[in-house]
Amino acid sequence: MDINRLRYFTVIARTGSMTEAAKILRISAPALSKAMSVLESEMGFPLFQNVGRGIALTDHGKKLLPKAERVLLDVDALKLETANDRESSRLRIGTFEVFSTYFLQSLMTKDFENFDLELHELVPGELEQALSQERIDIGITYIPVPLPGIDFLKVGSVKMAVYGCKDFLKNPDLKTLPFAVPILPIQGAPTKVNGIDGWPDDKLPRYQKYRVTLMESALQLCRQGLCVAYLPSFVAMLHNEQAIKTFQLEEIPIHNMPRVHQDVFLVKRTGTEEDRRIKQFAQIIRASCRLS
């Protein structure tokens, strides 16, 4: 039995008119009449009788009406419940390219196979705003920008260093070493960093030869031997695992530069329970980004 025919039946019963019901249902009157003939054949008894210029329910039709309405209510409730289940299975992640490029494959595990994944690439600050406005469910960052109602859960730390082709090992001088740096500025970070790569520009000025939007663009320039970049160590390691020897990146030691480890945070709204999904997510970040 087609559930739509039951729905058509209830509309005709409430309006008392095949013509009015057809207008409400936005189908032709002949098509509606044919659907009711099929329903009557399925039920084994007539549902309508002509009364003057209108139609009325037969005794069988009157008995069917409340049952049909209950069935339709149950169907609508099931549709709503299913829609809510689909919504709860959606996982909206906010992060920036450092993480999205290199940890995404680690999410493709059995623990997350039933989630519909949305990946929002956002710079620090935008990430926290999106979380506050409930446009994303969870975030990953190593440049936290404090915002009321947002919690930062430390999941580990990652080594940061300057990387480039081995030719730059000969003269690692900040005054002449050409860097590829991010264009996008950071505002509101308590560490006072200006760029999305986390370099302390206020303490260690550097030669900014190339300004790029994407980290992948910086890596391409590094592969060509044109510059160096300030990167998380896991990015350089994963890059080298995929690159041929000619394009491998080396850590470039900078004189008097202290060893830097950036804390990596899972970002969530205050009050959000640390459920199994969040704990699993934190474990995936640690493993895929090789955090200490």
N, C-alpha and C positions, 0 to 999 in steps of 0.2 A: 504494500500500500504506500502510495506517494504521500509524504507528509504535507506537501504543498496543496494537494487536493483537500486534505482536512482543513487547512488554513482557509482555502477558498470557501469551503462549506460554512465555516463559522462567520465569515464576513457576509455571505449571502443571508445567513440566518439572522444576523443582527440588523442588516439594512432592510430586509424584506423585499429586495429588488435586485434582479440579475444585472440590470443596467447600472445602478449605483455601485454595486459591488465591483463590476468590471472597471468602472472609473477609479475606484479606490485602489484596486489591485493593479491597475495599468495594464490590463490585457483586454483583448476583444471579447465582446459578449458571446459570439459563437464559440470561441475557444473555451470560455468559462462554462458555457452550457455543455460542451463536449466533455470537459473534465468532470462535471457533476454526473453525467451519464455513466462515465467509467466508474466513479465512486459508488453510485447506486448499484452497478453491476457487481462490484466487489463485495458490497455489503449484503446484497441479496434482497433488498427491499427498497421501495421509493422513499426519498427524503423530503421531497417538496410536492406541494399541490397548488394549483392555481386558485387564487381568491380574488375575484374582481380583476383589477389591472395589475395586481401584485401577486406575490407567492407567499405561501406559509409553509411551515414545517408540518410534516405528517407526524403521527404519534411516534413512529420509529425515529424520525428526525429529531423530535424533541428529546428522546432518550439518548440519542447520540451526541447532541450538542454539548452537555456538560462534560461528557467523557472526552470528546475531542479537544475541548478547551484545556482540560487537565493535561492531556498528552502534549499539547502545544506548549504549555507552561513548563513542563518537564524538559522538553526539547530545547526551549530558549535558555533555561537555567543551565543545561548541559553545555550549550554553546558558549555561554558566558564563563562557565568554570574552565572550559578548555582554553578559551582566550586568556584567562588569568594564568593558567598553567604555562602557556607559551610565553607570557610576559615574564613570569618568574624564572623561566629557563634562559632568558636573555642575559648575557653578561656584557656590560659596556665598560671597557677599559680605557682609561685616559693616561697617556704617557708621552714622552717625546722620543725622537728617532733613535737615540742611543739604545733604548730598550726595545722599542717596537720592531726594529730591524733584526735584532739578534735573539730575542727570547720567544718570539711568536711561535716558532715551530715546536717549542717545548710545551705549548698549551694544547697541542693536538694529541692529547692522551685520553685514555679511557675515562679519566676522572672528569673531563670537560667535553666529551664527545656529544653529550645531549644538550649542550648550551649553544644558543645562537650568539655568535660572537660579533660585537661591534668594537672596532679599534679606533679611538679618537686620538690623533696626534696633536698634542697641545703643549705649548711652552709653559714652564713654571709660572704660576700666577693665573694663567688661563685655566690650568688644570684644576687648581683649587676652586676657582669660580664655578667651573662646570660641575664639580662635585657638590658644591653648596647649592647649586640650582637644580640638582638631581638630573643633570643631563648625562652623567656617567655614574657607575656604581662603585668604582674603585680606581685608584691611581697608583703610579709608580714614579718616584722621583729621587734625585739626589741633591736637588736644590729646593728645599722646602720654603714655601712662601706662606707664613702664618695667616690664618683666616679664622674668625670665630665659627665654631661649629664643625671644625675640621680636626681630625686626629692624625698624627704621624706615627706609624708603628715601625721602628727600626727592624729591618730584616737582615742586615749585614753591612759590610763595607767593601768598597772596591778600590784598588790601587789606581791612581791617576799618574800619567807620565807623558812625556813628549815622545812621539814616534815619527819616524821618517825612514827614508832609504839610508843604507849604510854610509853613503858618501858624506852625509851630514855629521858623522861621527868625527870627522877630521877637525871641524871648527865649530863646536856647539856654543857659540856666543849669542846671547839674547839680542844684542844690538844689531847683528847682521843675519841672524837665523830667520828665514822667511816662514811665517806662520799662515795657515789657513784658519780663519776664525769665523765664528757664527755672526751673522748680521743681526739676528734677533736679540734685543736687549732683555735683561731681567730686571724687574722692578719689585721691590719689597722683600728681597731675600735678606735675612739677618746677617749673612756672611759678607754682604756688600759686593758680591761678584757682579760683574756687568754683563757677561756673556753666558750663553746657555752651556758652554763647555766647562764652566766653573773656574776658569783661570783667575787668579787674584790680581787683576789689572792695577788695582790701587797700590800694590806692593811690588810687583814685578812687571814693569812695562815691557812690551815685546814688539817686534817688527811685524806689523799686520799687513802682509803683502796681498793676501787674498781674503775676501769676505764672501761667505757663502751662506745659503739658507739651509742646505741639507748636509748632514755629516757625510753622506755617500759622495758628495761632490768634493769634500775635503780629502776623503780617502783616495779618490781618483787622482787628485793633484799630487798627493803623496806618492802614489804608485808611479807617477810619471817623473818622480824625482825633483819636483818643482818646489816643494815646501815640506814643512812638518806640521803636525797637529797635536793638540793636547787631548788625549783620549783615555777612557777607562781601559785598563789592561786586558779585560776580557774581550773588548772589541778588537784590539790588536791581535790577540791570540786566535780568535775566531776568523779574523781576516787572513791570517797567515796559514790557517788550516785549509783555506780554500784557494789561496793564491799560489801561483808558480813561484819558484825561487827568485826570479828576477824582480818580482813585485813584493817580496817580503818586507815587512817593516821592522825596524830595529828601535829599541829604546835609546833615546838620545840623552845622555847625562848632561844636566845643566849645572854649571858651577854654582855652588852656594844655594841651590834650590833644595828646600827640605822635601823629604818624602811625604807625599800627600795620599791620604785615604779618605774617600768620600763615603759618608754614611748613606745607605740606600733605604728608602722608606716606602712602605705600603701606606697609601693615603685613603682614609675613609671618613664618612660623616660621623660626628659624635653621636653616640647612642646606638650605632649599628652593631649588632652582636657579632662577635668574632666566631662565626659559625664555621662548619667544616670546610666550606668553600673558600673562605678567606685564609684559613690555615693552610689548605692545600696550595692556594695561590702563592702564599709567602714561601712555601717550600720550593715551588717551581722557580720563583725568582732567584732564590739562593743557588739552586742547582744550575739553571741556564746561564746565569751571569757569573757563576763561579765565585760567589761572595765568600769572604772570610768571616 
